[in-house]
Amino acid sequence: MAVEFDIEELPDGADQFLRESFAAFDEETLTRLVAFAFDRMKVSQNTELSVALVGEQEMERIHLQWMDLPGPTDVMSFPMDELTPGTEEQPAEGVLGDIILCPTVAARQGREAGHSTLDEMCLLTVHGILHCLGYDHATAEEEAEMFGIQRSILEDFLGRPAPVETRY
């Protein structure tokens, strides 16, 4: 599997919350999670995915540029090859796309939901993968399907109940 992580460099004098939020990132856990989610969704382990961790200022810039919405958000997904889930016989393969996570937003959401920043980053990573595979949550039916798959992947990966989703 070709997952690449890009982590924004923290500014000199970054406050403790910012440092702790970024420090919660665990490359090994998220790499295993991506491989697990790819397997579950029948996506070839040769598929490429980029995951970037950015601060709130950069996330707000991207959110405004691509969604025309102010303020930072938790995760944004940018599908590349418009892959959809594959099958055992023909797993999806190519460039899945880019997922951008904002650790400080993840930390706040995790705290509000009663789970760790890493659990929130896991939730957001799976959420981003599903968006890159064409899932959405614009309607109640779409949300039920997407969040059900997301919850199932997380519960099986974590071996315990999945983190509670944030809904905005």
CYANA upper distance limits for C-alpha pairs under 8 A (distance plus 0.5 A):
  1 MET  CA     35 ALA  CA      7.35
  1 MET  CA     44 SER  CA      8.10
  1 MET  CA     45 GLN  CA      4.61
  1 MET  CA     46 ASN  CA      5.18
  1 MET  CA     47 THR  CA      6.51
  1 MET  CA     48 GLU  CA      7.26
  2 ALA  CA     45 GLN  CA      7.77
  2 ALA  CA     46 ASN  CA      6.63
  2 ALA  CA     47 THR  CA      6.68
  2 ALA  CA     48 GLU  CA      5.22
  2 ALA  CA     49 LEU  CA      6.83
  3 VAL  CA     31 THR  CA      7.45
  3 VAL  CA     34 VAL  CA      8.31
  3 VAL  CA     48 GLU  CA      6.32
  3 VAL  CA     49 LEU  CA      5.28
  3 VAL  CA     50 SER  CA      6.16
  3 VAL  CA     51 VAL  CA      7.80
  4 GLU  CA     48 GLU  CA      8.44
  4 GLU  CA     49 LEU  CA      6.88
  4 GLU  CA     50 SER  CA      5.27
  4 GLU  CA     51 VAL  CA      6.62
  5 PHE  CA     27 GLU  CA      8.28
  5 PHE  CA     50 SER  CA      6.48
  5 PHE  CA     51 VAL  CA      5.36
  5 PHE  CA     52 ALA  CA      6.17
  5 PHE  CA     53 LEU  CA      8.25
  6 ASP  CA     50 SER  CA      8.08
  6 ASP  CA     51 VAL  CA      6.78
  6 ASP  CA     52 ALA  CA      5.06
  6 ASP  CA     53 LEU  CA      6.80
  7 ILE  CA     52 ALA  CA      6.18
  7 ILE  CA     53 LEU  CA      5.28
  7 ILE  CA     54 VAL  CA      7.01
  8 GLU  CA     52 ALA  CA      8.03
  8 GLU  CA     53 LEU  CA      6.47
  8 GLU  CA     54 VAL  CA      5.66
  8 GLU  CA     55 GLY  CA      7.57
 10 LEU  CA     14 ALA  CA      6.87
 10 LEU  CA     19 ARG  CA      8.09
 10 LEU  CA     55 GLY  CA      8.49
 14 ALA  CA     18 LEU  CA      6.78
 14 ALA  CA     19 ARG  CA      7.00
 15 ASP  CA     19 ARG  CA      6.87
 16 GLN  CA     20 GLU  CA      6.46
 17 PHE  CA     21 SER  CA      6.48
 17 PHE  CA    104 THR  CA      7.93
 18 LEU  CA     22 PHE  CA      6.85
 18 LEU  CA    103 PRO  CA      8.42
 18 LEU  CA    104 THR  CA      6.65
 19 ARG  CA     23 ALA  CA      6.50
 20 GLU  CA     24 ALA  CA      6.76
 21 SER  CA     25 PHE  CA      8.02
 21 SER  CA    103 PRO  CA      5.70
 21 SER  CA    104 THR  CA      5.79
 21 SER  CA    106 ALA  CA      8.30
 21 SER  CA    107 ALA  CA      6.37
 21 SER  CA    117 THR  CA      7.42
 22 PHE  CA     53 LEU  CA      8.38
 22 PHE  CA    103 PRO  CA      6.17
 22 PHE  CA    104 THR  CA      7.89
 24 ALA  CA    117 THR  CA      6.66
 24 ALA  CA    118 LEU  CA      6.12
 25 PHE  CA    103 PRO  CA      8.34
 25 PHE  CA    118 LEU  CA      6.73
 25 PHE  CA    121 MET  CA      8.06
 26 ASP  CA     30 LEU  CA      6.78
 26 ASP  CA    118 LEU  CA      7.78
 27 GLU  CA     31 THR  CA      6.40
 28 GLU  CA     32 ARG  CA      6.72
 29 THR  CA     33 LEU  CA      6.60
 30 LEU  CA     34 VAL  CA      6.57
 30 LEU  CA    122 CYS  CA      7.11
 30 LEU  CA    125 THR  CA      8.23
 31 THR  CA     35 ALA  CA      6.84
 32 ARG  CA     36 PHE  CA      6.60
 33 LEU  CA     37 ALA  CA      6.54
 33 LEU  CA    122 CYS  CA      7.85
 33 LEU  CA    126 VAL  CA      8.44
 33 LEU  CA    157 PHE  CA      7.37
 34 VAL  CA     38 PHE  CA      6.50
 34 VAL  CA    125 THR  CA      8.22
 34 VAL  CA    126 VAL  CA      7.95
 35 ALA  CA     39 ASP  CA      6.67
 35 ALA  CA     45 GLN  CA      7.23
 36 PHE  CA     40 ARG  CA      6.70
 36 PHE  CA    153 ILE  CA      8.34
 36 PHE  CA    157 PHE  CA      7.54
 37 ALA  CA     41 MET  CA      6.55
 37 ALA  CA    126 VAL  CA      7.48
 37 ALA  CA    129 ILE  CA      8.45
 37 ALA  CA    153 ILE  CA      6.92
 38 PHE  CA     42 LYS  CA      6.35
 38 PHE  CA     43 VAL  CA      5.13
 38 PHE  CA     44 SER  CA      7.18
 38 PHE  CA     45 GLN  CA      7.26
 39 ASP  CA     43 VAL  CA      6.47
 39 ASP  CA     44 SER  CA      7.79
 39 ASP  CA     45 GLN  CA      8.04
 40 ARG  CA    153 ILE  CA      7.77
 41 MET  CA     85 PRO  CA      5.75
 41 MET  CA     86 GLY  CA      7.21
 42 LYS  CA     85 PRO  CA      6.21
 42 LYS  CA     86 GLY  CA      5.23
 42 LYS  CA     87 THR  CA      5.93
 42 LYS  CA     88 GLU  CA      6.82
 42 LYS  CA     90 GLN  CA      8.46
 42 LYS  CA     91 PRO  CA      5.43
 42 LYS  CA     92 ALA  CA      6.92
 43 VAL  CA     47 THR  CA      7.44
 43 VAL  CA     85 PRO  CA      6.74
 43 VAL  CA     86 GLY  CA      6.38
 43 VAL  CA     91 PRO  CA      5.43
 43 VAL  CA     92 ALA  CA      5.03
 43 VAL  CA     93 GLU  CA      6.61
 44 SER  CA     91 PRO  CA      5.76
 44 SER  CA     92 ALA  CA      6.15
 44 SER  CA     93 GLU  CA      5.69
 45 GLN  CA     93 GLU  CA      8.40
 46 ASN  CA     93 GLU  CA      7.10
 46 ASN  CA     94 GLY  CA      7.87
 47 THR  CA     92 ALA  CA      8.25
 47 THR  CA     93 GLU  CA      5.53
 47 THR  CA     94 GLY  CA      5.40
 47 THR  CA     95 VAL  CA      6.11
 47 THR  CA     96 LEU  CA      6.93
 48 GLU  CA     94 GLY  CA      6.86
 48 GLU  CA     95 VAL  CA      5.13
 48 GLU  CA     96 LEU  CA      6.27
 48 GLU  CA     97 GLY  CA      7.62
 49 LEU  CA     95 VAL  CA      6.90
 49 LEU  CA     96 LEU  CA      5.97
 49 LEU  CA     97 GLY  CA      5.84
 49 LEU  CA     98 ASP  CA      6.47
 49 LEU  CA     99 ILE  CA      8.22
 50 SER  CA     97 GLY  CA      6.86
 50 SER  CA     98 ASP  CA      5.19
 50 SER  CA     99 ILE  CA      6.71
 51 VAL  CA     98 ASP  CA      6.34
 51 VAL  CA     99 ILE  CA      5.28
 51 VAL  CA    100 ILE  CA      6.27
 51 VAL  CA    101 LEU  CA      7.87
 52 ALA  CA     98 ASP  CA      8.08
 52 ALA  CA     99 ILE  CA      6.79
 52 ALA  CA    100 ILE  CA      5.22
 52 ALA  CA    101 LEU  CA      6.61
 53 LEU  CA    100 ILE  CA      6.42
 53 LEU  CA    101 LEU  CA      5.39
 53 LEU  CA    102 CYS  CA      6.22
 53 LEU  CA    103 PRO  CA      7.20
 54 VAL  CA     58 GLU  CA      6.61
 54 VAL  CA     59 MET  CA      6.76
 54 VAL  CA    100 ILE  CA      7.59
 54 VAL  CA    101 LEU  CA      6.82
 54 VAL  CA    102 CYS  CA      5.72
 54 VAL  CA    103 PRO  CA      7.64
 55 GLY  CA     59 MET  CA      6.68
 55 GLY  CA    102 CYS  CA      6.25
 55 GLY  CA    103 PRO  CA      7.57
 55 GLY  CA    104 THR  CA      7.53
 56 GLU  CA     60 GLU  CA      6.38
 56 GLU  CA     72 PRO  CA      5.92
 56 GLU  CA     73 THR  CA      8.44
 56 GLU  CA    102 CYS  CA      6.87
 56 GLU  CA    104 THR  CA      7.54
 56 GLU  CA    105 VAL  CA      8.00
 57 GLN  CA     61 ARG  CA      6.82
 57 GLN  CA     72 PRO  CA      7.54
 58 GLU  CA     62 ILE  CA      6.77
 58 GLU  CA     72 PRO  CA      8.42
 59 MET  CA     63 HIS  CA      6.41
 59 MET  CA     71 GLY  CA      8.36
 59 MET  CA     72 PRO  CA      5.54
 59 MET  CA     73 THR  CA      7.07
 59 MET  CA    100 ILE  CA      8.43
 59 MET  CA    102 CYS  CA      7.08
 60 GLU  CA     64 LEU  CA      6.53
 60 GLU  CA     70 PRO  CA      6.99
 60 GLU  CA     71 GLY  CA      5.34
 60 GLU  CA     72 PRO  CA      4.43
 60 GLU  CA     73 THR  CA      7.41
 61 ARG  CA     65 GLN  CA      6.58
 61 ARG  CA     72 PRO  CA      8.20
 62 ILE  CA     66 TRP  CA      6.49
 62 ILE  CA     67 MET  CA      8.45
 63 HIS  CA     67 MET  CA      5.90
 63 HIS  CA     68 ASP  CA      7.04
 63 HIS  CA     69 LEU  CA      6.38
 63 HIS  CA     70 PRO  CA      7.29
 63 HIS  CA     71 GLY  CA      7.64
 63 HIS  CA     72 PRO  CA      6.92
 63 HIS  CA     73 THR  CA      7.37
 63 HIS  CA     76 MET  CA      8.22
 64 LEU  CA     68 ASP  CA      4.75
 64 LEU  CA     69 LEU  CA      5.27
 64 LEU  CA     70 PRO  CA      5.95
 64 LEU  CA     71 GLY  CA      7.96
 65 GLN  CA     69 LEU  CA      8.47
 72 PRO  CA    102 CYS  CA      8.33
 72 PRO  CA    105 VAL  CA      8.09
 73 THR  CA    102 CYS  CA      7.58
 73 THR  CA    105 VAL  CA      7.27
 74 ASP  CA    101 LEU  CA      6.39
 74 ASP  CA    102 CYS  CA      5.78
 74 ASP  CA    103 PRO  CA      8.09
 74 ASP  CA    105 VAL  CA      5.86
 74 ASP  CA    106 ALA  CA      6.39
 74 ASP  CA    124 LEU  CA      7.90
 75 VAL  CA     99 ILE  CA      7.45
 75 VAL  CA    100 ILE  CA      5.98
 75 VAL  CA    101 LEU  CA      5.14
 75 VAL  CA    102 CYS  CA      6.96
 75 VAL  CA    124 LEU  CA      6.71
 75 VAL  CA    125 THR  CA      8.42
 75 VAL  CA    128 GLY  CA      7.31
 76 MET  CA     99 ILE  CA      6.28
 76 MET  CA    100 ILE  CA      5.67
 76 MET  CA    101 LEU  CA      7.33
 76 MET  CA    128 GLY  CA      7.21
 77 SER  CA     97 GLY  CA      7.91
 77 SER  CA     98 ASP  CA      6.33
 77 SER  CA     99 ILE  CA      5.07
 77 SER  CA    100 ILE  CA      6.93
 77 SER  CA    128 GLY  CA      5.80
 77 SER  CA    129 ILE  CA      8.09
 77 SER  CA    131 HIS  CA      6.84
 77 SER  CA    132 CYS  CA      6.69
 78 PHE  CA     97 GLY  CA      5.99
 78 PHE  CA     98 ASP  CA      5.52
 78 PHE  CA     99 ILE  CA      6.83
 78 PHE  CA    132 CYS  CA      6.92
 79 PRO  CA     83 LEU  CA      8.30
 79 PRO  CA     96 LEU  CA      6.28
 79 PRO  CA     97 GLY  CA      4.81
 79 PRO  CA     98 ASP  CA      6.93
 79 PRO  CA    131 HIS  CA      8.04
 79 PRO  CA    132 CYS  CA      4.99
 79 PRO  CA    133 LEU  CA      7.86
 80 MET  CA     95 VAL  CA      6.42
 80 MET  CA     96 LEU  CA      6.10
 80 MET  CA     97 GLY  CA      5.05
 80 MET  CA     98 ASP  CA      8.12
 80 MET  CA    132 CYS  CA      8.23
 81 ASP  CA     94 GLY  CA      6.97
 81 ASP  CA     95 VAL  CA      6.06
 81 ASP  CA     96 LEU  CA      6.49
 81 ASP  CA     97 GLY  CA      7.70
 82 GLU  CA     96 LEU  CA      7.59
 82 GLU  CA    132 CYS  CA      7.56
 82 GLU  CA    133 LEU  CA      7.26
 82 GLU  CA    134 GLY  CA      7.67
 83 LEU  CA     92 ALA  CA      6.88
 83 LEU  CA     93 GLU  CA      7.88
 83 LEU  CA     94 GLY  CA      8.00
 83 LEU  CA     95 VAL  CA      8.44
 83 LEU  CA     96 LEU  CA      6.80
 83 LEU  CA    132 CYS  CA      7.72
 83 LEU  CA    133 LEU  CA      5.90
 83 LEU  CA    134 GLY  CA      7.84
 84 THR  CA     92 ALA  CA      7.14
 84 THR  CA    133 LEU  CA      5.15
 84 THR  CA    134 GLY  CA      6.68
 85 PRO  CA     91 PRO  CA      7.79
 85 PRO  CA     92 ALA  CA      6.55
 85 PRO  CA    133 LEU  CA      6.88
 86 GLY  CA     90 GLN  CA      6.28
 86 GLY  CA     91 PRO  CA      4.70
 86 GLY  CA     92 ALA  CA      5.04
 87 THR  CA     91 PRO  CA      5.52
 87 THR  CA     92 ALA  CA      7.98
 96 LEU  CA    129 ILE  CA      8.42
 96 LEU  CA    132 CYS  CA      6.74
 96 LEU  CA    133 LEU  CA      7.90
 97 GLY  CA    132 CYS  CA      6.98
 99 ILE  CA    125 THR  CA      7.82
 99 ILE  CA    128 GLY  CA      6.31
 99 ILE  CA    129 ILE  CA      7.97
101 LEU  CA    106 ALA  CA      8.33
101 LEU  CA    121 MET  CA      7.95
101 LEU  CA    124 LEU  CA      7.83
101 LEU  CA    125 THR  CA      8.25
102 CYS  CA    106 ALA  CA      6.71
103 PRO  CA    107 ALA  CA      6.45
103 PRO  CA    117 THR  CA      7.98
103 PRO  CA    121 MET  CA      7.80
104 THR  CA    108 ARG  CA      6.82
105 VAL  CA    109 GLN  CA      6.64
106 ALA  CA    110 GLY  CA      6.39
106 ALA  CA    117 THR  CA      6.38
106 ALA  CA    120 GLU  CA      6.17
106 ALA  CA    121 MET  CA      6.77
107 ALA  CA    111 ARG  CA      6.61
107 ALA  CA    116 SER  CA      7.71
107 ALA  CA    117 THR  CA      5.07
107 ALA  CA    120 GLU  CA      7.72
108 ARG  CA    112 GLU  CA      6.68
108 ARG  CA    117 THR  CA      8.38
109 GLN  CA    113 ALA  CA      6.57
109 GLN  CA    117 THR  CA      8.48
109 GLN  CA    120 GLU  CA      7.78
109 GLN  CA    166 THR  CA      7.40
110 GLY  CA    114 GLY  CA      6.42
110 GLY  CA    115 HIS  CA      5.44
110 GLY  CA    116 SER  CA      5.93
110 GLY  CA    117 THR  CA      5.86
110 GLY  CA    119 ASP  CA      7.80
110 GLY  CA    120 GLU  CA      5.91
111 ARG  CA    115 HIS  CA      6.35
111 ARG  CA    116 SER  CA      7.11
111 ARG  CA    117 THR  CA      7.86
113 ALA  CA    163 PRO  CA      8.29
113 ALA  CA    164 VAL  CA      6.68
113 ALA  CA    165 GLU  CA      8.32
113 ALA  CA    166 THR  CA      7.99
115 HIS  CA    119 ASP  CA      6.91
115 HIS  CA    120 GLU  CA      7.70
115 HIS  CA    163 PRO  CA      7.04
116 SER  CA    120 GLU  CA      6.88
117 THR  CA    121 MET  CA      6.66
118 LEU  CA    122 CYS  CA      6.63
119 ASP  CA    123 LEU  CA      6.71
119 ASP  CA    163 PRO  CA      6.83
120 GLU  CA    124 LEU  CA      6.58
120 GLU  CA    163 PRO  CA      7.34
121 MET  CA    125 THR  CA      6.45
122 CYS  CA    126 VAL  CA      6.83
122 CYS  CA    154 LEU  CA      8.14
123 LEU  CA    127 HIS  CA      6.59
123 LEU  CA    150 GLN  CA      8.01
123 LEU  CA    154 LEU  CA      7.52
123 LEU  CA    162 ALA  CA      8.48
123 LEU  CA    163 PRO  CA      7.34
123 LEU  CA    165 GLU  CA      8.08
124 LEU  CA    128 GLY  CA      6.50
125 THR  CA    129 ILE  CA      6.73
126 VAL  CA    130 LEU  CA      6.68
126 VAL  CA    150 GLN  CA      6.74
126 VAL  CA    153 ILE  CA      8.32
126 VAL  CA    154 LEU  CA      8.23
127 HIS  CA    131 HIS  CA      6.82
127 HIS  CA    150 GLN  CA      6.97
128 GLY  CA    132 CYS  CA      6.72
129 ILE  CA    133 LEU  CA      6.79
130 LEU  CA    134 GLY  CA      7.01
130 LEU  CA    135 TYR  CA      5.91
130 LEU  CA    136 ASP  CA      8.29
130 LEU  CA    146 MET  CA      7.74
130 LEU  CA    150 GLN  CA      8.13
131 HIS  CA    135 TYR  CA      5.31
131 HIS  CA    136 ASP  CA      6.48
135 TYR  CA    142 GLU  CA      7.89
135 TYR  CA    146 MET  CA      6.60
136 ASP  CA    142 GLU  CA      6.39
136 ASP  CA    143 GLU  CA      7.18
136 ASP  CA    146 MET  CA      7.05
137 HIS  CA    141 GLU  CA      8.18
137 HIS  CA    142 GLU  CA      5.22
137 HIS  CA    143 GLU  CA      4.45
137 HIS  CA    144 ALA  CA      8.18
137 HIS  CA    146 MET  CA      7.12
138 ALA  CA    142 GLU  CA      6.88
138 ALA  CA    143 GLU  CA      7.23
139 THR  CA    143 GLU  CA      6.59
140 ALA  CA    144 ALA  CA      6.61
141 GLU  CA    145 GLU  CA      6.84
142 GLU  CA    146 MET  CA      6.52
143 GLU  CA    147 PHE  CA      6.16
143 GLU  CA    148 GLY  CA      8.45
144 ALA  CA    148 GLY  CA      6.26
145 GLU  CA    149 ILE  CA      6.80
146 MET  CA    150 GLN  CA      6.59
147 PHE  CA    151 ARG  CA      6.40
148 GLY  CA    152 SER  CA      6.64
149 ILE  CA    153 ILE  CA      6.70
150 GLN  CA    154 LEU  CA      6.73
151 ARG  CA    155 GLU  CA      6.48
151 ARG  CA    162 ALA  CA      6.16
151 ARG  CA    163 PRO  CA      8.46
152 SER  CA    156 ASP  CA      6.62
152 SER  CA    162 ALA  CA      8.24
153 ILE  CA    157 PHE  CA      6.54
154 LEU  CA    158 LEU  CA      6.30
154 LEU  CA    159 GLY  CA      8.49
154 LEU  CA    161 PRO  CA      8.31
154 LEU  CA    162 ALA  CA      5.90
154 LEU  CA    163 PRO  CA      8.40
155 GLU  CA    159 GLY  CA      5.96
155 GLU  CA    160 ARG  CA      5.78
155 GLU  CA    161 PRO  CA      5.71
155 GLU  CA    162 ALA  CA      5.36
156 ASP  CA    160 ARG  CA      7.75
158 LEU  CA    162 ALA  CA      7.87
